[in-house]
C-alpha cells in the first residue's frame, strides 16, 4: 500500500504534467485539489490559494478564488 508521501508525490507529478509545468514550479504556488463535476464530467479542481504559475489557465479573478480544472487520471 502506498504511503501518504508517495500518494502526495504522485498527485503533484500528475497535476504538474497536466498543467505542463514542473513539480518544482507547482510547489511554489499553494493549492488544494478536490474532485468536482465540471461541464458534466468528473474533474480534478485545483483551487489556487494565491496566484497561479505563468501560463496556467485559470478561472476567477480574486485572491483565493482562482481555479483550474483538469481531467481525472484514468
C-alpha positions in Angstrom: 0.0 0.0 0.0 1.5 3.4 -1.0 2.4 5.8 1.8 0.8 9.2 2.1 4.1 10.7 0.9 4.1 8.5 -2.2 0.4 9.4 -2.9 1.1 13.1 -2.5 4.2 13.0 -4.7 2.2 11.1 -7.4 -0.6 13.7 -7.2 1.8 16.6 -7.6 3.5 14.9 -10.5 0.2 14.3 -12.2 -1.1 17.8 -11.7 2.2 19.4 -12.9 2.2 17.2 -16.0 -1.4 18.1 -16.8 -0.6 21.8 -16.4 2.6 21.5 -18.5 4.8 22.8 -15.7 7.5 21.3 -13.5 6.8 19.9 -10.0 9.2 22.4 -8.6 7.2 25.2 -10.1 3.9 23.8 -8.9 5.0 23.6 -5.3 5.8 27.4 -5.3 2.0 28.1 -5.7 -0.1 26.9 -2.7 -3.2 25.0 -3.8 -5.6 22.3 -2.7 -7.3 19.8 -5.0 -10.8 18.4 -5.0 -13.0 16.3 -7.2 -16.0 18.1 -8.7 -18.3 17.8 -11.7 -17.4 20.3 -14.4 -19.4 20.6 -17.6 -21.0 17.2 -17.0 -17.6 15.4 -16.3 -15.7 14.5 -13.2 -12.7 16.7 -12.9 -9.9 17.4 -10.5 -10.3 21.0 -9.5 -7.2 22.9 -8.4 -8.0 25.7 -6.1 -5.2 28.2 -6.0 -4.7 30.0 -2.7 -2.9 33.0 -4.1 -1.8 33.1 -7.7 -1.1 30.6 -10.5 2.1 29.6 -12.3 2.7 31.5 -15.6 0.8 30.1 -18.5 -1.7 28.1 -16.4 -5.3 28.7 -17.5 -7.5 29.7 -14.6 -11.0 30.9 -13.8 -11.8 33.6 -11.2 -10.4 37.0 -10.5 -9.8 37.5 -6.8 -7.2 36.2 -4.4 -8.2 32.8 -3.2 -10.7 32.2 -6.0 -8.6 31.1 -8.9 -9.5 27.5 -10.0 -8.2 25.3 -12.8 -9.9 22.0 -13.8 -8.0 19.1 -15.2 -9.0 15.6 -16.3 -9.1 12.8 -13.7 -6.4 10.1 -14.2 -7.7 7.0 -15.9 
